[in-house]
Amino acid sequence: MTPMTNTPEQSQLGKASAYVDQYQPSLLFPIPRLGKREEIGISGSPPFFGADLWTAFELSWLNQRGKPQVAIAHVTVPCESPNIIESKSFKLYLNSFNNTRFADASEVQARLRADLSEAAWRGAPHPGSVGVKLLAPEVFDREPVHELDGLNLDRLDIECQHYTPAPELLSTQAGEAPVTETLTSHLLKSNCLVTGQPDWGSVQIRYSGAQIDQAGLLAYLVSFRNHNEFHEQCVERIFMDLWRRCQPIKLSVYARYTRRGGLDINPFRTSHPQALPANTRTARQ
């Protein structure tokens, strides 16, 4: 298949958009992951596994009698897929369900899975699929709110001078015994690649290896504050900077970003195969 050439600038980001309320899967706008991965020095297969965990809070459609139905959708897009799905196009696509009649929630789930899989794997020689789970209103109160587990780096009283990514701030304790740690921060902020709108997140870093200097790590995370990049790309940049600079034996990076347009995106990248984290929202989400 021919590789896609969609760019963020060609998407609906930052443009006036018509809100279509009849089912239209063509609204989805996939963007290849390859260009940004090459920018951070990834050639060939990435040194990580993982997925992008989406939550759609504004999903509604009509039943066969025209009565509105609502649900929350959890969507899992494997990082092995060749494309990310631009978030505004995802929102416009979900809006297209609003006045469309479906037989039941199972049909909605099947349409979501088919359309999102096609977009995420478009151009791949061997297309895969995304995971889609719908939560009906009767189980909404079972959805927990929980902060990321780990030692909070934000307790450190540091001076911050860098607001664009500064991997040189990362270092390890030489000559010390390896450690296994889980570190978190609520101070991750970056900006949309196209519109410059702020993206707010919390991040969790689990690793085994030489102990990472915590003050330097926190300053590094703060250094994303004025950086323009999509959520998925920021997390992959953090992973690769830690992987190269600190050379851990094992590493995982998980970020939970606040929602925009009824959607949150939560990328997870890990150096070793493991179960994905539960898609559990934090208080800010």
N, C-alpha and C positions, 0 to 999 in steps of 0.2 A: 504494500500500500504506500501511497505518496505521503510523506510527512506533512503535517499541518504547518501553516505559516501564520496562524492567528497571533496578533500581538495585543497587549493590554490596551494600547491606544485605539485599536479598532473596536473595542468593546463599548457597551453602553455607559461605562463609568464616566461620570462628570457631564453627561449629556441629558437633555430632556427626553423622557421616555414615555411612550404610550403604554398605559397599563391594560394589557389584553386580559379579558376575563373568560375567554373560551380556550380550552386546552390547546396548547401550541408548543410541542417539544422543540421546535426549531429555535426557540428563544435561548436555549442553553448555548453558552459560548465557551468552548474549551480553549485553554492556552497551554502550549507545550511546556513541560518542565525543563526540557533539555538546555535551553539557552541560559537560564539562571544557574543551572547546575554546572555548566561549563565555566561560568563566571567565577564560581568558587572552587574550580579546579577538579571537578568530578568528570572523568572521562570513562566511558564504559559503565559497568554496573556500579551503583553507589555502594559504599561500605556500610549501608544501614538497611534495616527493614522498618516496617511501620505502616501507618495509615493516617489519613486526615479524618477526624471525627467531627461531623457536622450535626448540629441540632437545628431543626426547623420548627419554630414556635408558631408560625402563622400559616398553617395548612388548613384549608377548608374547601369543601366541594358540596354538590347537591346530590341527594339521593334520588331515586327514580320518581318520587312524588314531588321533587323540587324543594325539599326541606334541607337547609344547610346542615352540614356535618363538620366537626372539627377534630383534629388530632395533633399530636406532636410527633415529628419524625426524627429518628436517629439514623444518620447515613454514614457509612464507613467506606471511604475511598482509599484503596491500597496505594501506597506510595510507589509501587511498581507500575502503576498506570502511567502512560506517557503524558497525560494532561492533568492540570488542575481545572476546576470549573470556576469561572469568574463569578464572584458572589452576587453582583447585581443581576447578572443574567439568570442565576439560580432563583433569586427573589422574583423576577419577572415571570419566570417559568412557573413557579408555585402560584403566583397570582392568576395564571391562566386556568387554574383548576376552579376558581371561585364560583363561576356560574355554569360549570359543566356537570352534567349528570353522570354518575357512575352507579353500577349495580350495588357495590358495597365497598368496604374498606380494603378488602383483598384485591379488588380491581385497581384501586388507587395505588396500593403498594406495588403491584405488578407493573403498572405504568411508570412509576417512579424508578423502580429498579432497572427496567429496560432502557428508559431514556437517559438516566444518569450513567449507566454502564456504557452506552453507546458514546456519550460525550467524553467520558474519562478515558476510554480505550480507543477513541477514534485514531486511525492511522496505524494501530498496532497490528503486526502480522498474526498474532494470536490473541484476540480480544478476551478480556476477563470480565469480571462483574463487580459491582459494588453491593454492599449490604444495606438493606433498608428495613427498619422496624418501626411500625406505627403504634403509638400509645393512645388509647381511647380515653375520653374524659373520666370514665369511672376509675382509672388507675392513676390519674394525675397526682393525687395526694400521696402516692408511693414514691414520687420522684424526689430523691434526697438533695440537699444542699450540703456540700462538704468542701473544705479547703484542701489544697494539695498537701500531702503528708511530707514532713521533712524539717530540717533545721532551717529557720528563716534567716536568710542573709541580711534582711533589712534592719536587723538589730544593730548592725555595725555602723558606727559613726565615721563615715569616710568623706573625704573631699572628692567631688566629681568635677572633672574638667573636660571630659570627652563626651560628645553627643552624636558622633558618628562612629560606626563599629571600629573598635581598637583592639584587635586580638593580641597586640603586644602587651596588654595588661594582664594576660593570663600567664600563670607560672605554677610550678609545683615545688614541694619541699624536697630538695635533693637529699639523698642518703637516708631518708626515713623509711620505716616499714610501710608496705602498702596498706591502704585503708579501704573500707567500703562505706560510702556516705550517700545520703539523700539531702540535697540542698534546695531551697525554694526562695523565690522572690516575687513580690507583687509589683515590682517597679519596672517591668518590661513595658516599653512603649515604642512603637514605630509608627510610620505613616503609610497610607495607601500609596502604592506606586504611581498611580495616575492622578488622583484628586488631591493628595496631600492631607486628607482627613486623618485624624489621630486614631490609632488602633491600640487599645489598652489590653494588657494581658498579665497573667501570672505564669511563672515557669518553674518546672521541677527538673532537677538534674540528679540522676543516680549514676554512680560510677564506682568502679573498683580500680585501684592503682595508686600511684604516687599521690599524696595529698595535695589537692588544689588549694592555692592561696585564696582564702575566702574574700578578703578585701578586694583583691584584684579581680576575682570573678564577679563580684557585685558591681564594681566600676565598669567592667566589660559589659554587663547586661544593661546598665544605665546608658552606655555609649550608643545604644540603638535608638535613643530618644528622638533624634531628628532624621533617622534613616528611612528612606522610601523603598518599601519592599512588601510583597504579599506575606501573609502569615506563614504559609508553608515554606516560603523561601527564607524567611528569617530563622525559622527553627532549623532548617538544614544548614544555614550559615553558622549558627551557634554550634551545632553538632560538629561540623567540620573544623571549626576553629579549635574547639576543645580536643578533638581527636588528634589533630596535628600538633598543637602546642603542648598539650598535657600528656598525650600518649597513654591514656588509660587502658587497662586490660578489657574492661567492659564499660559501656556508656549508653545511657538513654536520656533523651531530652523530650520533655512534654510541656506544651504551652496551652493554656486555656485563655482564649481571647473573649472579651465582652462582645455581646451580639450587636449587629447592625442590620436594620431591615428585617428583624425577626429571625436572623441566622447567626449562629456562632460557629467558628471554625477552630478546631483544636488539634494541631498536628502533633504526632508522636513518632520519634525516630529512635531506633535502638540498634546497637552493634551486633546483637545476638538475638536469635529467634525467641520470642516469648509472647504470652497472651497480651492482647491489647488492654490498656486500662479501661475501666468502666467509664462510660460517657456520663459522668456525674458533674453537674454544674457547680460552680463556686458562687459565693454570695453576690459578687459583682455581675454575674451573668444573668 
